[in-house]
Amino acid sequence: MKKILIWVISFVTMGIGLFSISSCNKDGFSITPSGLRYELIEQKEGRKPVIGDMMRMQLIYKDKNGKEIYNSAELGEAFVLELTKPTFVGGLEEGFAMMSEGDSAIFLVNADSVFDKTFKQPLPANIESQDMLRFEVRLKKVLTATEYRNESKHNSEYNQVEELRQIELYMGDNEISVQPAKPGVYFIVFKAGKGERPRPGDQVEIKYTGSFLSGEMFDASGINGKNLIYSLGDGTHLTAWEEAISTMQPGGVARLILTSNNAYGIAGLDPIPPNTPIIFDIELVRSGF
């Protein structure tokens, strides 16, 4: 039930049209006038991105020894980058502007520059500033910002309808009949507790399990024999979870069913896939201690 921060990745790039003149290095890579080393593996005749376009792609980058550092496959079709102006001369983004839909290419980029200027992160401990990182890219689709917003809206609406259908089937199979507390949030009380309901700032002790609609468990309290203890409203838990706990009394047992937009959304949170409805079975052991 932890919150997640969804980072919007935006690669910022510098002049397009620098590829009319290039030289070839002895290692087989061509070099643009700005110094970007590249190899075009596959070239198609698809749509080319312009600044402001969104690029759906597969991207892998590796260290100088060929060890994989990052692979966008874990995000699948959700991995989209915006093409904007470059952060440094000879940057990775110059290569993106060179590609068309369906193209695949390899780019070699200085580690220090790309981490400092593009990623805006410190270098990992095992990478030296002069290292050249290898970026393997396949450009799948180019969308204008408007096309991307419309597609995202359509996909979001479709996913919400599909998730609600899945929840309705689950509730029917389990003979549960309850109206949503709010859109996409279902709260079923199995056992009423006694005493004061917790208020923001109160310490609460929770025994819980988290599972998918299939019944497969993805999380649970009781690791090392300990329940979850935290301060209600501390900002580290899902809003729907906090709202549910605040309605319970010590000794109460309930089930919370959430659509993904009330849980972990389009990004998911390992091991929860994107766009996945989930269930929490909750017991409020005690509060206000």
C-alpha positions as CSV (number, residue, x, y, z in Angstrom):
1,M,0.0,0.0,0.0
2,K,3.0,2.3,-0.3
3,K,2.7,5.3,-2.6
4,I,4.9,5.4,-5.6
5,L,6.4,8.3,-7.4
6,I,5.8,8.1,-11.2
7,W,8.7,9.8,-12.9
8,V,8.0,11.3,-16.3
9,I,11.1,10.7,-18.4
10,S,11.9,13.4,-20.8
11,F,15.1,13.3,-22.9
12,V,16.1,16.8,-23.9
13,T,17.9,17.0,-27.2
14,M,20.1,19.7,-29.5
15,G,19.9,20.3,-33.2
16,I,18.3,18.1,-35.8
17,G,19.8,17.8,-39.3
18,L,23.4,17.2,-38.3
19,F,23.6,14.0,-40.2
20,S,24.2,15.1,-43.7
21,I,27.9,14.8,-43.1
22,S,29.4,12.1,-41.0
23,S,32.6,10.1,-40.9
24,C,33.2,6.4,-40.1
25,N,35.3,5.2,-37.2
26,K,37.6,2.2,-37.4
27,D,35.2,0.3,-35.0
28,G,32.5,0.5,-37.6
29,F,30.5,3.3,-36.0
30,S,29.7,6.4,-38.0
31,I,30.4,9.8,-36.3
32,T,28.2,12.9,-36.7
33,P,29.9,16.4,-36.9
34,S,28.9,16.8,-33.2
35,G,30.8,13.7,-32.3
36,L,27.9,11.2,-31.7
37,R,28.9,7.7,-32.6
38,Y,26.2,5.6,-34.1
39,E,25.3,2.5,-36.2
40,L,22.0,2.2,-38.0
41,I,21.0,-1.5,-37.7
42,E,17.7,-1.4,-39.5
43,Q,16.2,1.5,-41.5
44,K,12.6,1.9,-42.5
45,E,10.6,4.6,-44.2
46,G,8.4,5.5,-41.3
47,R,7.5,8.7,-39.7
48,K,10.3,10.8,-38.2
49,P,10.0,12.6,-34.9
50,V,10.2,16.4,-34.5
51,I,10.7,18.3,-31.3
52,G,7.7,17.9,-29.1
53,D,6.7,14.5,-30.5
54,M,6.4,11.5,-28.2
55,M,8.4,8.4,-29.1
56,R,7.4,4.9,-28.1
57,M,10.5,2.8,-28.1
58,Q,12.5,-0.1,-26.8
59,L,15.7,1.1,-25.1
60,I,18.5,-0.8,-23.5
61,Y,21.8,0.7,-22.3
62,K,24.9,-1.1,-21.2
63,D,28.2,-0.3,-19.7
64,K,31.6,-0.5,-21.4
65,N,31.8,-4.2,-20.7
66,G,28.4,-5.0,-22.2
67,K,26.6,-5.4,-18.9
68,E,23.0,-4.3,-19.1
69,I,22.2,-1.3,-16.9
70,Y,18.6,-0.6,-18.0
71,N,16.0,-2.3,-20.2
72,S,12.7,-0.6,-21.0
73,A,11.1,-4.0,-21.6
74,E,9.8,-3.9,-18.0
75,L,7.6,-1.0,-18.9
76,G,6.6,-2.3,-22.4
77,E,4.4,0.0,-24.3
78,A,4.3,2.4,-21.4
79,F,7.9,3.5,-22.1
80,V,7.5,6.8,-24.0
81,L,10.0,9.6,-24.3
82,E,9.5,13.2,-25.5
83,L,11.8,14.6,-28.1
84,T,13.0,18.0,-27.1
85,K,16.1,20.1,-27.5
86,P,19.5,18.6,-26.7
87,T,21.3,18.9,-23.4
88,F,24.8,18.6,-24.8
89,V,26.5,18.5,-28.2
90,G,26.7,14.9,-29.4
91,G,24.0,13.7,-27.0
92,L,21.9,10.6,-27.3
93,E,18.9,12.7,-28.3
94,E,20.5,13.7,-31.6
95,G,20.3,10.1,-32.5
96,F,16.6,9.9,-31.7
97,A,16.0,12.7,-34.2
98,M,17.8,10.8,-36.8
99,M,15.5,7.7,-36.6
100,S,12.2,6.9,-38.2
101,E,9.4,4.5,-37.1
102,G,10.7,1.0,-37.3
103,D,14.4,1.9,-37.2
104,S,16.8,0.3,-34.8
105,A,20.2,1.8,-34.0
106,I,23.1,1.7,-31.5
107,F,24.6,4.9,-30.0
108,L,27.7,5.4,-28.0
109,V,27.5,8.2,-25.5
110,N,29.9,9.5,-22.9
111,A,28.7,8.4,-19.4
112,D,29.5,11.5,-17.5
113,S,27.7,13.8,-20.0
114,V,24.5,11.7,-20.3
115,F,24.2,11.1,-16.5
116,D,24.9,14.8,-15.7
117,K,23.1,16.6,-18.5
118,T,20.4,14.2,-19.6
119,F,19.5,11.9,-16.7
120,K,20.5,14.6,-14.1
121,Q,21.7,11.9,-11.8
122,P,25.1,11.1,-10.3
123,L,27.2,8.4,-12.0
124,P,26.7,4.9,-10.6
125,A,29.6,3.7,-8.5
126,N,30.7,1.1,-11.1
127,I,30.8,3.6,-14.1
128,E,33.7,6.0,-14.7
129,S,33.2,9.4,-16.2
130,Q,35.1,8.7,-19.4
131,D,33.2,5.5,-20.1
132,M,31.1,5.2,-23.2
133,L,27.7,3.8,-22.7
134,R,26.1,1.7,-25.4
135,F,22.4,2.5,-26.1
136,E,20.4,0.0,-28.2
137,V,17.2,1.6,-29.5
138,R,14.3,0.5,-31.6
139,L,11.8,3.3,-32.4
140,K,8.4,1.7,-32.5
141,K,6.0,4.7,-33.0
142,V,6.0,8.4,-33.2
143,L,3.0,10.4,-31.9
144,T,2.3,14.1,-31.7
145,A,1.6,15.4,-28.2
146,T,-2.1,15.6,-29.0
147,E,-2.2,12.0,-30.4
148,Y,-0.5,10.8,-27.3
149,R,-2.9,12.5,-25.0
150,N,-5.9,11.1,-26.9
151,E,-4.4,7.6,-27.0
152,S,-3.6,7.8,-23.2
153,K,-7.2,8.9,-22.5
154,H,-8.7,6.1,-24.6
155,N,-6.5,3.5,-23.0
156,S,-7.2,4.8,-19.5
157,E,-10.9,4.7,-20.1
158,Y,-10.8,1.2,-21.6
159,N,-8.7,-0.1,-18.7
160,Q,-11.1,1.4,-16.1
161,V,-14.1,-0.3,-17.7
162,E,-12.3,-3.6,-18.0
163,E,-11.1,-3.5,-14.4
164,L,-14.6,-2.8,-13.2
165,R,-15.9,-5.7,-15.2
166,Q,-13.3,-7.9,-13.6
167,I,-14.3,-6.7,-10.1
168,E,-18.0,-7.3,-10.8
169,L,-17.2,-10.9,-11.9
170,Y,-15.1,-11.4,-8.7
171,M,-17.8,-10.1,-6.5
172,G,-20.4,-12.3,-8.2
173,D,-18.3,-15.4,-7.8
174,N,-17.8,-14.6,-4.1
175,E,-21.4,-13.6,-3.5
176,I,-20.4,-10.1,-2.5
177,S,-23.0,-7.3,-2.9
178,V,-21.9,-3.8,-2.0
179,Q,-22.0,-0.4,-3.6
180,P,-18.7,1.3,-4.2
181,A,-17.6,3.8,-1.5
182,K,-16.5,5.9,-4.4
183,P,-15.7,5.0,-8.0
184,G,-13.3,2.0,-8.1
185,V,-13.3,1.6,-4.3
186,Y,-15.2,-1.2,-2.6
187,F,-15.2,-1.7,1.2
188,I,-16.7,-4.8,2.8
189,V,-17.0,-5.1,6.6
190,F,-16.7,-8.7,7.8
191,K,-16.5,-8.0,11.5
192,A,-17.3,-4.7,13.4
193,G,-14.7,-3.6,16.0
194,K,-15.2,-1.7,19.2
195,G,-13.8,1.5,20.5
196,E,-12.5,4.8,19.0
197,R,-11.9,5.0,15.3
198,P,-8.3,6.1,14.6
199,R,-7.6,9.7,13.7
200,P,-4.7,11.2,11.7
201,G,-1.6,11.0,13.8
202,D,-2.7,8.0,15.8
203,Q,-0.5,4.9,15.8
204,V,-2.2,1.9,14.3
205,E,-1.3,-1.7,14.2
206,I,-2.6,-3.5,11.1
207,K,-2.7,-7.2,10.1
208,Y,-3.2,-7.5,6.4
209,T,-2.8,-9.5,3.2
210,G,-2.6,-8.1,-0.3
211,S,-3.8,-10.2,-3.2
212,F,-5.0,-10.1,-6.9
213,L,-8.5,-11.0,-7.9
214,S,-7.2,-14.5,-8.7
215,G,-6.5,-15.0,-5.0
216,E,-2.7,-15.0,-5.5
217,M,-1.0,-13.1,-2.6
218,F,1.5,-10.4,-3.4
219,D,2.1,-8.9,0.1
220,A,1.3,-9.6,3.8
221,S,2.1,-8.3,7.3
222,G,3.6,-10.7,9.8
223,I,7.0,-10.8,8.3
224,N,9.4,-11.7,11.2
225,G,6.3,-12.1,13.3
226,K,5.5,-8.3,13.2
227,N,2.3,-6.6,12.0
228,L,2.4,-3.2,10.2
229,I,2.6,-0.3,12.7
230,Y,2.6,3.3,11.5
231,S,1.1,6.7,12.1
232,L,-2.2,7.2,10.3
233,G,-2.0,9.9,7.7
234,D,1.8,10.0,7.4
235,G,1.6,10.1,3.6
236,T,3.3,6.8,3.0
237,H,0.2,4.8,2.1
238,L,-2.5,4.7,-0.6
239,T,-5.3,7.3,-0.1
240,A,-8.0,4.6,-0.3
241,W,-6.2,2.5,2.3
242,E,-6.0,5.4,4.7
243,E,-9.6,6.3,4.2
244,A,-10.6,2.6,4.9
245,I,-8.5,2.4,8.1
246,S,-10.0,5.7,9.4
247,T,-13.5,4.1,9.3
248,M,-12.6,1.0,11.3
249,Q,-12.6,0.2,15.0
250,P,-10.0,-1.9,16.9
251,G,-10.8,-5.6,16.3
252,G,-12.6,-4.8,13.0
253,V,-12.0,-7.0,9.9
254,A,-12.7,-5.7,6.4
255,R,-11.8,-6.2,2.7
256,L,-10.8,-3.3,0.4
257,I,-11.1,-3.8,-3.4
258,L,-9.4,-1.2,-5.6
259,T,-9.1,-0.5,-9.2
260,S,-5.6,0.4,-10.4
261,N,-6.3,4.2,-10.5
262,N,-7.0,4.0,-6.8
263,A,-3.9,1.8,-6.3
264,Y,-0.7,1.5,-8.4
265,G,-2.0,2.8,-11.7
266,I,-0.4,2.5,-15.1
267,A,3.1,2.0,-13.7
268,G,2.3,-0.8,-11.2
269,L,4.7,-1.6,-8.4
270,D,6.6,-4.8,-8.5
271,P,5.2,-7.5,-8.2
272,I,1.9,-5.7,-9.2
273,P,1.6,-5.3,-13.0
274,P,0.3,-2.0,-14.5
275,N,-3.5,-1.5,-14.7
276,T,-4.3,-4.2,-12.1
277,P,-7.1,-4.2,-9.6
278,I,-6.1,-5.5,-6.1
279,I,-7.5,-6.6,-2.8
280,F,-6.5,-5.9,0.8
281,D,-7.9,-8.0,3.7
282,I,-7.4,-5.8,6.8
283,E,-7.7,-6.3,10.5
284,L,-7.2,-3.2,12.7
285,V,-5.5,-4.8,15.7
286,R,-5.3,-1.6,17.8
287,S,-5.0,2.1,17.5
288,G,-4.1,5.2,19.5
289,F,-1.3,3.6,21.5
